[in-house]
Amino acid sequence: HVQLAESGGGLVQPGGSLKLSCRASGRTVSSLGVGWFRQAPGNEREFIAAFRKTSSNPYYAESVQGRFTISKDNTKNTVYLQMNSLQPEDTAVYYCAADEQPFAILSSLKNPTAWDYWGQGTQVTVSS
């Protein structure tokens, strides 16, 4: 059993920053694949960033590369998403995800239907 608890969403002006947190229980984040997705109204759930369980090397969607950073704090069993230079098109519900599979195929890593465990989601709104 894996449970994920998210926090850190809110309202921010364009150009601002937010840091999202995802605390895991049931398994250590070091033993799981962990990632972040987002979903805006009317859109499909979109891959943002993730770690494979076998590597500390992160993968990013091109739309956020250079602006967002995924990280893990193993002592706190928490995954973070640092978001900088936020723009209105970043507005969405952001979800933390985890899975026990190795994700040997990158297309599966980026496919939200392949992930087994999800947080409740946290709203991020970028508006002036």
C-alpha positions in Angstrom: 0.0 0.0 0.0 1.3 3.4 -1.1 -0.3 6.7 0.0 0.7 10.1 -1.3 -0.1 13.4 0.4 0.4 16.6 -1.7 0.6 20.2 -0.5 2.0 23.6 -1.7 -0.5 24.7 -4.4 -2.0 28.1 -4.5 -2.4 31.4 -6.4 0.8 33.0 -7.9 1.3 35.9 -10.3 3.0 35.4 -13.7 6.8 35.1 -13.3 6.4 33.8 -9.7 7.4 30.5 -8.1 5.9 27.7 -6.1 7.3 24.5 -4.5 5.0 21.5 -4.3 5.5 18.7 -1.9 4.4 15.0 -2.0 4.9 13.0 1.2 4.8 9.2 0.6 3.9 6.4 3.1 3.9 2.7 2.8 7.1 2.6 0.7 10.3 4.7 0.6 10.5 7.1 -2.3 14.0 5.7 -3.0 12.3 2.4 -3.9 9.6 3.8 -6.2 9.3 5.5 -9.5 7.9 9.0 -8.6 6.6 11.8 -10.8 4.4 14.8 -11.4 1.6 15.3 -13.8 -0.9 18.1 -14.4 -4.4 18.5 -15.8 -6.2 21.6 -16.9 -9.9 21.8 -17.4 -10.8 20.3 -20.8 -7.3 18.8 -21.2 -5.9 15.3 -20.7 -3.5 14.6 -17.9 0.0 15.8 -18.9 3.4 14.4 -17.9 5.7 16.9 -16.2 8.7 15.2 -14.6 9.6 11.9 -13.1 12.4 9.6 -11.7 12.7 6.0 -12.5 13.0 3.8 -9.4 16.4 2.6 -10.6 18.0 6.0 -11.2 18.3 9.5 -9.8 18.4 11.0 -13.3 15.1 12.9 -13.9 13.1 13.2 -17.1 11.2 16.4 -18.0 8.6 17.4 -20.4 10.0 19.9 -22.9 7.4 22.4 -21.9 8.8 22.7 -18.4 12.5 21.9 -18.9 14.7 24.7 -17.5 11.9 26.1 -15.4 10.8 23.1 -13.2 12.9 20.9 -11.0 11.9 17.6 -9.5 13.8 16.4 -6.4 13.7 13.9 -3.5 14.5 14.1 0.2 14.9 10.5 1.3 15.2 11.4 5.0 11.7 13.0 4.8 10.4 10.5 2.2 9.1 13.4 0.2 9.2 14.4 -3.5 9.3 18.1 -4.5 8.5 20.1 -7.6 10.1 23.5 -7.7 8.3 25.7 -10.3 9.9 28.9 -11.5 8.9 31.5 -14.1 5.3 30.4 -13.9 2.9 31.5 -16.7 -0.9 31.4 -17.1 -0.6 28.2 -19.2 0.9 26.4 -16.2 -2.5 26.7 -14.4 -3.8 23.2 -13.7 -4.3 20.6 -10.9 -0.9 19.1 -10.2 -0.8 15.4 -9.2 2.0 13.4 -7.6 2.3 9.8 -8.8 4.3 6.7 -7.8 4.7 3.2 -9.1 6.6 0.0 -8.3 7.4 -0.9 -11.9 10.9 -0.2 -13.4 9.5 1.8 -16.4 12.0 0.4 -18.9 10.1 2.1 -21.7 10.0 5.8 -21.6 6.6 6.1 -23.3 5.2 4.2 -20.3 6.9 6.5 -17.8 5.1 9.5 -19.6 1.7 7.8 -19.8 -0.5 8.6 -16.8 -2.5 5.4 -17.2 0.6 3.3 -16.5 1.0 4.7 -12.9 -0.7 2.9 -10.0 -0.6 5.4 -7.1 -1.8 9.0 -7.1 -2.1 11.9 -4.8 -5.3 13.9 -4.4 -4.1 16.8 -6.6 -3.3 20.4 -5.7 -4.5 23.4 -7.6 -2.0 25.8 -9.1 -3.4 29.1 -10.5 -1.1 31.6 -12.3 -2.9 34.9 -12.8 -2.5 38.6 -12.3 
